[in-house]
């Protein structure tokens, strides 16, 4: 069994590579991909500011400031070649550049943020590049530096009389010194595009200089920021929300975990209890009445039940009883903070009751009938008939022999049910009850064509499903020891 588990873990790697590859191809070549989303972002910002200009009389010609476009692409990790972008989604080692010659015209300076560190890059009129740590103390107060274009000096943001030579970093008329860093300037070629006067987009090769921090190979290898890829759990930035995808997922994961885990285990516990009761009382009035209730639950979508519960038992004036709150996982902060421990516990439970009922009802109904039919089928097997013939009671045959074999169909549906509780089945429920979980996050990402966020969600749920499938296979062996995934030996 250990060998089988090891093989399955190894097979998860090519599975993830295949999924990422397919989605990368779609996102790169289908219209509306990440590059087009960047252009749309710049267009929206241009309407509010002056980041880009448009000529409506030139058949859709779009003139976008190259420095602004490249700065946003750098932020989203799309300033690399197509091959490197693909490898960065899997596993890749390379040092990131801080800024390029396109973003830093001659005679200008710009603030640069690099993995939480703040720098100031300067390019002289004769193409000399300098990089300084963007900090300077004045009277014990930490400040930054900026470029005075008229005086052509670097000045402190705290005291404009404190000036520095932009090439040497030496304070003018003082003894201060900016902390300069060693850099490497590399000339590199990149596949880009530009718009013709007709509005047609054509591919071009852009040659630009990229600025890198100077560091030895061993220092680069030790720097975790130089390693990239989903397999290292290094996730990109969301196009629409301008925030790291993993941060967005971490914010919403507790909500989905709370809903998904509670409803998942509640579903399995209830379906086992009711399925066993229906099988034991097969053909009785209890079986008939419970079957009608179960079939009604099976035929009622969870979002319809959610609307019904809010309409009939919500906080509205037309509700029959005010049993369920309208939205959220807890009351407003002003009320919630005044409650004690037990009051907060009940407040959370009170807000969870309606969403969990809606998430549980559909899968619970189907699995109850599956449990009942599986038990009845096992009762007709020869080993169960022989056990009854030896004088064992029906209850002993059920719990000692039949029940364990009846769990195999339930274990089969474990992976898909667990993942759907987190994502697929929770989208509309989260929307109705205003619960900002992973289901709603993935749904809005699809609507906004936020491909990095979609791929991040897909990567996480793919491996969540694969691990659940592995747990399902292990569960087969635990439930029925006769099942073995190892090769038979003669």
N, C-alpha and C positions, 0 to 999 in steps of 0.2 A: 504493500500500500504506500510505503514511503517513496518507493521508486516511481509509482504512478503520480503521486502528488508533485514530485520534482519535475516530471515530464510536463505535467499540466502547467506548472508555473513557468517553465521555459517556453511553452507554446503561447503563453499570454503575450510575450514580447512581439513575435511577428504579427499577432492579431492586432495589437495596438499600432504597429507600424503600418499595417494595411489600412486601418481606419483613418489614421492621420494623413496618409498619402492620398487616399481618395478625396478626403475633404479638402486637403490643400489644393489639389488640382481643380476642384470645383470653385473654391474661393478665389483662385488666381485667374481662371479663364472664363468664368461665367460673369456676365455683366452685373454690376452691383457688388463687386467684391471689395476687399479692404481698400484698394487704391481709389476706387470710385467713391467709397465712403469718405475717404480723406478729402477728396475734391468737394464733395457735398458739404462737409464740415467747414471747409474754407469759404465756400460760397455763402453759407449762412452767416459766418463771421464777417464776411465782406459787406453784407447788407447792413450790419450793425455798426461796423467800423470802417476801416480802410485797408483791410488786408489784401484785397484783390480788386481788380477793376474789370468791367464788362462793357462790351460794345454790342448793343442790341441790334445794330444795323449791319453786322458782319456775319450773318448766317450762323449765329451761335458761337462765334469766336470767344474763347475764354482766355483772358490774360491773368495768370496767377503769379504773384510774386514768388520767384524761385526759392528765395531764402526762407520765406514763410512756409511754403509747401514742404521743403526739405526738413525744416525744423519740426513740423508736425509728424512727418514720416519717421524721423529719428525717434520721436517720442513713442511712436507705435511700433518701432522695430522694423520698419519697412524701407529703410535706407540702404539695404544690402542687395546684393545680386539675388536673382531668383533661386539659384542653387543653394546659396548660403541661407536664405530665408527658409527653404525646405529643411535643411539640415538643422537649423536652429529650433524647429518644431520637434525634432527627434532628440538628437544629442550632438552637441557641437562645442568646440573650444576655440575661442578667438577673443582678442582684446578689442573692446569697443572704442571707436573714436569719439573724441569729445565734441568736435565741431569741424566743419569743412570750409574750404575757401569760398564756396557759394554762399554760406551763411555769414561769412565774415569778410565783407568787401575791404578793399585797401583803405587804410586810414581810419578804421573803425575798431571798436571794442565791444565785447558782449559778455554778459554773465553766462556761465555754464554750470549746470548741475550734473554731476556724475555720480550716480549711486549714493545719494545723500550728501556728497561733498560739493562745496561751492567754490568755483574758480572764476577768474576773469581772463578771457582770451583777448589778445591785442594783435592787430596786423598793421604794420606800418605801410606807408605809401610805396616803399621799395621792397615790399613782400618779405619783411622780417616778422616772424611770429614769436610771440611771448605768451607765457601762461603763468599767472600768479594766483596764489591762494586768496580768495576774495574775503579778506578780513584785515582789519587794522584797528588798533586801540587808540583812542584819544581820551586822555584823562581817566583811564581805567574802564572806559565804555567801549564795547565791541561794536565796530561799524564795518561798512563795506566800502568798496572803491567803485568809481565810475569814470567814464571818459569825458573830459571837457574838450569838445570838438574845436572850439575857438582857440583855446590856449594850447591845444594838442598835448595835454598832460592828463595824468590820472589823479583824481581828487578824492578825498574822503567824503563820504555822505554825511558825516557828523560835523565836519569843519571844512568848509570850502577853501580855507586858506592853506590847508595841508595838501601839497602837490607832490607828485612823484614823476620822475622821468619814465615814460612808457617803455623804453627799451632796456634800461638798466634797473628800474624799480627803486632807485635811490631818491630819498626825499630831497626836494629842492629847498635849500636854506635850513636843513636840519640833519639829524643823524639817523633818522629812521630808514628802514629798508623793508620793501615788500618781499614776501617769501616767494621766490621764483621756483618753478619746477622744470625739470628737464623733459623735453618733448621730442618726438619723432614726427616729421612731416612726410607722408607717403603719397605719391601720385598714383591714383587708382582709377580704373574705368568702371562705369556702371551703366546698366541698361535702363534708360529712362524713356520718356515720351514727350512730345510737344504737339501743340495744335496748329494746324494750317489755317490759312484765311478762310477756307471753306468749312471749318469746324471739324475736319477729319483729324483723328489722332494717329500720329505716326511714331514708330519706335526710333530712338536715337541712342547713340553712345555718348555719355557725358564723362569727361575727364575732369577730375577735381582732386585737390589736395585734402587729405584727412589728417587731423591732429591726434596723436596718440601719446599717452604718458610713457616716458621711457622707463623700461623695466626689463630685467633679465628674464630668461625663459623660466627658471625655477620660481621666481617671484610671480610670474604670470600664472604658472600652474597652480600655485598655492592660493591665488586670488579667486574666491568663489564667484565673483562677479563676471569672470571670464568664461564660465561654463554656462551653457544654455540648453534648453530642451525640456519637453514635457516629461520625459523619463527621469529627469532630475527634479521634477516638480517646480520648474521655473516657468511661470505662466506669463503671457504677454499682457499688454494693456488693452482694455476694452475700447473700441472705437467710439461708441456712443456715450459712454460714461466717463471716459478719460481717467480710468482707475484700473489698477491691476485686477485681472479676472479672479485670481485666487483670493484677493481681499473681498471682492463682491460675493464670492461663494462662501467664504468664511462668515460673512455677516449674516447670510441667510440660512446657513446650514443648521444652526440650533433650532430654528423654527420648523424646518422640514424634518429634522430628526425627532423633535418632540411629537409632531403629528404622525410621521411615518412609523416610528417604532411602537408607539402606543397602539395605533390602529392595527398594525401588523400582528402583534402578539394577541391583542384582543380578538381579532378575527380568527386566528388559529385556535385559541382557547374556546371561544363560543361555538365554532363549527364542530370541534371535537365533542363537546358536551351535547349539543343538540343533535349532531349526526348519530352518536351512539344511542341517545334516547329514542330517536326515530327508528333506528334499526331494531332495537329491542322491542319497541311497540309497533312494529310494522303492521299496517292494516287496521289499526285502532283509530278511534276518533281523534286522539291526540296527534297521530301521524297525519291525518287528513287536514286538521285545522292548521297545524304547524307548516304543512306543505303549502297551503294557500298563502299563509303569511310570508313564507320564504320566497315563493314565486312572485308575489307582489314586490318584495324587496329586490329580487333579481331583475325585474322588469322596470324598476324605477331608477333612472340615472341619479347619481349622487348630487349633481347640481340642481336638479328639479326638486329633490328633497330639501336641499339647502334653502331654496327660495320659499318652499312651503313652510319650513320651520320658522324662518324669519318673518313670514307673513302672518302665520297663525300664533306663534309663540315668541315673537320678537318684541322690541321696545316700542313699536308703533301703536298709535291710538286704536287701530282696527284689529289689533291682536286679541285673541281670546284670553290668553294668559301671558304674562310677561316673564318668561322663563329663561330666555337666551339673550345675551348682549348682541349688539349689532356688529361689532368689528373688533379686531385686535386680539392679542393674547392676554391682555390685562387691562385694567381700568386706566384712566388718564393718570399721569404722574402725580397730580395734586391729591387725588383720592388714594392711589395705590401706596404712596409713601406714608400715609397716616395709619395704615393697617399694621397689625402685629403679624407674627409668623404664621399663625393659623389662618388669619384673615387673608394674607397674601396667597397662602396655599389654596384656599377655597376660591379666591378670585381667579387664579390661574386655571383651576379645574373647571370653574363655571364658564370661562371663555373657551375651553377646549371641548366641552361636551358636544355641542352642535357640529363643529367640523369633524370630530372623530366619528360621530354617528353617520355622517354623510360619506366619509371615506370608507367606513367599515361595511355598510349595508350591502353594496353590490357584490364584493368578493366574498363576504360572509355567506350570502345566500347560495352562491354557486358551490362553494366548498362544503357547505353543509350537506347538500344533495350528493356531492361526490363522496363524502365520508360515509353517508348512509348506504349508498349503492355498493361501495367497496366492501363494507362490513357484511352486507347481505350476500355478496358474491363469495366472500371467503368462507361464510358459514356453509356454503354448498360444496366446498372442496372436500376431498376424501379424508384428509387429516382431521377436519372438524367433525365430519360425520362419524369417524372412528372414535374420536374422543367422547362424543355423546353416547356412542354405543357402549363404551366402557363404564358409563354411569356418571360421568362428570356433568355437573350442572351447566346450564346455559351461561351463567355468569362467569364460571371458571374457564369455560371454553373461550368466551369472549376476551377476557382480560389476560389469559395466559397464552393463548394461541392465535386467535383471530385478529385482535386489535393491532398487534405489531406488524403483521403482514398488510393490514389495511392502510397503514400509514405511508406506504410506498408512493401511491399517487399524490398524496399531499406533499411529500418531499420533492416530487418532480416539479411542482409548480412554485416551489420556494423562491428560486432566483428571480423569476419574472414578477411575482407578486411583491417581493421586497423592493425591487427597483421602481416598480410602478407606484408603490406607496409614496416614494420620495418625489417622483417627477410626473409621470403621465397622468395618474388619476387625481393629482392634487391641483392642477392648473386652475380649473374653474372654481373649485372649492376655495382656493386661496384668493381668487379674484372676488368672489361673492363676500367672503368674510374679511376682506382687506388684510390678508396675511401675506407678508412679503417674503415668501420662501423660494426655494430653488425652482419649483415648478413655474411660478410666475416669472422668475428671472430668465429662465430658458425660453419661455414663450415670448416675452418682450424682446429678447435678443434675436429671435427669428423674425419678428415683425420689423425690427430696425436693421436687419441684415448685419448684425454685429458678429462677423465671422470669428474673430478671436474668442469672443465669449461663448459662442455656440460650440467651437471646437474644444474649449476648456471644459464645458459641461459634458460634451460627448465623451471626452477622454476619461473624466472621472466616473461617469455612469457606466461606461464600457467596462472598466476594470472592476467597478463595484459589482456589476452583473457577472463578470467572469469569476470573481472570488466567491460570489454566492453560488454559482454553478458548481464550483469545486466543493464548497460546503455541502451542497446537495448530494454530490457523489459520495462524499464521506458519510453523509446521513443514510444513504442506501445500505452501506455496509453495517452501520450501527443498528439500523432497524431490522435488516435481514442479513445475518452473517453468511448465508449461502451465496450472496452476491459477491463477486470478486472481480477486480479490474486487472489483476495480474494474469499473465499468460499461464495456461495450464501446463503442468510438467508431467511427463509420462514416467 
